Amino acid sequence: MVFENSGLETMVISQDILQDTMNKNGLVLGGSWDYERMTYDFKYEVPEGIYYLRMPGYTLEGDVGANNAILQLMDPYMGKHYYPTGIEYGADEHFPDRIVDHAVEKVRAVVRDLKALV
């Protein structure tokens, strides 16, 4: 499930501002980065399964590993985790309404916070 036209896909932001804003909103970077891209995750553990809201970005300048990147953000998306294969993002996945509603609010909060800083 992709959250299109969220406003994130138009944002270019420095890594330090992005890191602070994502952490403030409960999203973690974890191991979801390399030197040219990064993905912040919010994990949902509910009776129906484990879901991840992911907010990706890629570098326009600098280096993620050196903490000096300028990042172009992309459309956030959601997937469901299946053991042992990993996260599936297909259109045939079912996402509980309460999880989707919360994810939409989380994306709006991140957009609002980032717009206030740039």
Order of alpha helices (4+ residues) and beta strands (2+ residues): beta-alpha-beta-beta-beta-beta-beta-alpha
